[in-house]
Amino acid sequence: ASTVSDTSGFLLFYTNGITVWDRTHQIMQNGENLKGHWSASQGALIVPKPQSNTIYYIFTTDEVTNLVPGYAGMNYSIVDMSLNNGLGGIIPGNKNLPLLPTVFEKQTAVQTVDGKVAWLITHEFGYTDFYAFKIDASGLNTDPVISKTGKSLVFTQDNLGMLKVSPSGSLVANTIGGQDIVELYHFDMNTGKLETYLTL
């Protein structure tokens, strides 16, 4: 699940990757049937659009064991908090927009200190590829920065665990449950590139 608050710490909305609820705990306008999955390690992630007070992205991942016809991969939806009298809603025509056809169930994000850029980071299924998507005042750039580094993640059990960025944004950790290891990567906040640093 993922939740987001305003700069004063007051709840705005939250989601389990399938349904979105507003701050009154009612289903958000147009907030049903997202393509996340209850069993995905990180099936839902909310990222504020930099330099905007109203726009938020919800990124969802499907369960990898659903790699069958109908598997949803990674998608995103755009929330506008100015809709529905300030309770927010998913913008019509901007729900379940496809981003990647096959990904692991892990995703994370980090914002630069000046708040002008955010990076969404995820990992391809079956390869060594990390994908970093840049988000700035212009919106989401759907052309990712690809880094071929680390182990090839090919087993369903490798989904166990999380993908996280350090508070400084300089390191990314990937816990790989199926192999009982944690991989650390250097992350360049300027370019979106990752490179292998250490395996624990």
C-alpha positions in Angstrom: 0.0 0.0 0.0 1.0 3.6 -0.4 -0.2 6.8 1.3 0.5 10.5 0.8 0.0 13.6 3.0 0.3 17.3 2.4 3.3 19.4 3.6 1.7 19.8 7.0 1.3 16.0 7.4 -2.5 15.8 6.8 -3.7 12.8 4.9 -4.6 13.3 1.2 -5.3 9.8 -0.1 -4.1 6.2 0.0 -4.2 3.1 -2.2 -3.5 -0.6 -2.2 -2.9 -0.6 -5.9 -6.4 -1.6 -6.8 -8.6 1.0 -5.0 -7.9 4.6 -4.0 -9.5 6.1 -0.9 -9.6 9.9 -0.2 -9.0 11.6 3.2 -12.5 10.9 4.3 -11.9 7.1 3.7 -14.3 7.0 0.8 -13.4 5.6 -2.6 -11.8 8.4 -4.6 -13.6 9.6 -7.7 -12.6 7.2 -10.6 -10.5 5.4 -8.0 -11.4 1.7 -8.6 -10.0 -1.1 -10.7 -6.3 -0.1 -10.8 -4.0 -2.8 -12.1 -1.9 -3.4 -9.0 -2.1 -6.7 -7.2 -2.7 -7.5 -3.5 0.2 -10.0 -3.5 2.8 -7.8 -5.3 5.8 -6.9 -3.0 5.4 -3.2 -3.9 2.2 -3.1 -5.8 1.4 0.6 -5.3 3.5 3.8 -5.1 2.4 7.4 -4.9 4.8 10.1 -6.3 4.0 13.8 -6.2 4.6 15.7 -9.4 7.5 18.1 -8.7 6.5 21.8 -8.4 2.8 21.0 -8.3 0.4 21.2 -5.4 -2.3 19.2 -7.0 -1.0 16.4 -9.3 0.2 13.0 -8.1 1.1 9.8 -9.9 0.1 6.3 -8.7 2.3 3.6 -10.0 1.1 0.0 -9.8 2.7 -3.4 -10.5 1.0 -6.7 -11.1 1.9 -10.0 -9.5 4.7 -11.7 -11.5 3.2 -15.1 -11.2 0.4 -13.7 -13.3 2.7 -13.8 -16.3 -0.1 -15.2 -18.3 -2.5 -13.6 -20.8 -3.9 -10.6 -18.9 -0.8 -9.8 -17.0 -0.8 -6.1 -16.5 2.9 -5.2 -15.9 3.5 -1.7 -14.6 0.9 1.1 -15.1 0.3 4.5 -13.8 -2.7 6.8 -13.0 -2.8 10.5 -12.5 -4.6 12.1 -9.5 -5.7 15.7 -9.5 -6.5 17.0 -6.0 -8.5 19.9 -7.3 -11.2 17.5 -8.5 -14.3 16.6 -6.4 -14.3 19.7 -4.3 -10.7 19.1 -3.1 -11.1 15.4 -2.3 -9.3 14.6 -5.5 -9.9 12.1 -8.3 -8.1 10.2 -11.0 -8.3 12.3 -14.1 -10.6 10.8 -16.7 -8.6 9.0 -19.4 -5.5 8.9 -17.2 -6.1 5.6 -15.4 -4.0 2.4 -15.9 -1.8 4.0 -18.5 0.8 1.3 -19.5 4.4 2.0 -18.6 6.3 -1.3 -18.9 5.0 -4.7 -20.0 7.0 -6.9 -17.6 8.6 -5.8 -14.4 9.4 -7.3 -11.0 7.0 -6.4 -8.2 9.4 -3.8 -6.8 9.4 0.0 -7.3 10.7 3.0 -5.4 11.1 6.7 -5.9 13.3 9.6 -4.7 13.2 13.3 -5.0 16.1 15.8 -5.4 16.8 18.1 -2.5 15.5 21.1 -4.5 12.3 19.3 -5.2 12.5 19.9 -9.0 13.1 16.2 -10.1 11.9 12.8 -8.9 13.0 9.4 -10.1 10.9 6.3 -10.3 13.0 3.1 -10.2 12.0 -0.4 -11.0 13.5 -3.6 -12.4 12.8 -5.7 -15.5 11.7 -9.3 -15.1 14.2 -11.9 -16.3 17.1 -9.5 -17.0 19.6 -7.2 -15.3 17.9 -4.1 -16.4 17.0 -1.3 -14.0 14.6 1.4 -15.3 14.7 4.9 -14.0 11.9 7.3 -15.1 12.4 11.0 -14.6 9.5 13.1 -13.3 9.7 16.9 -13.3 7.5 20.0 -13.8 6.8 18.8 -17.3 5.4 15.5 -16.1 6.5 11.9 -16.4 9.1 11.1 -19.1 8.1 7.6 -20.3 11.5 7.0 -22.0 13.5 5.4 -19.2 17.2 5.5 -18.3 18.2 1.8 -18.5 21.1 0.4 -16.4 22.3 -3.1 -17.1 23.8 -4.0 -13.7 23.6 -6.6 -11.0 22.1 -10.1 -11.0 19.6 -11.2 -13.6 16.3 -11.7 -11.7 14.5 -14.6 -13.3 12.8 -16.5 -10.4 9.4 -15.7 -8.9 10.9 -15.9 -5.4 13.3 -13.1 -6.3 10.2 -10.8 -5.9 10.4 -11.3 -2.1 11.8 -8.1 -0.6 11.8 -4.5 -1.4 13.6 -1.9 -3.6 14.5 1.2 -1.6 16.5 4.4 -2.0 18.7 6.0 0.7 17.5 9.4 2.0 20.4 11.1 0.2 19.4 9.4 -3.1 22.9 8.1 -3.6 22.3 4.4 -2.9 19.6 1.9 -4.0 19.1 -1.4 -2.1 17.4 -4.4 -3.7 16.6 -7.3 -1.3 16.4 -10.5 -3.3 14.5 -13.0 -1.2 14.9 -15.9 -3.5 18.7 -15.7 -3.3 19.0 -14.5 0.3 21.1 -11.4 -0.7 20.9 -7.7 -0.7 22.4 -5.8 -3.6 23.5 -2.1 -3.2 23.9 0.2 -6.1 25.3 3.7 -6.6 22.5 5.9 -8.0 23.3 9.1 -9.9 20.5 11.6 -9.2 21.6 13.7 -12.2 21.5 11.0 -14.8 19.3 8.2 -13.4 22.0 5.6 -13.9 22.7 2.8 -11.4 25.9 0.8 -11.0 26.7 -2.2 -8.8 28.4 -1.3 -5.5 28.1 -4.2 -3.0 26.4 -7.5 -2.5 25.6 -8.6 1.1 
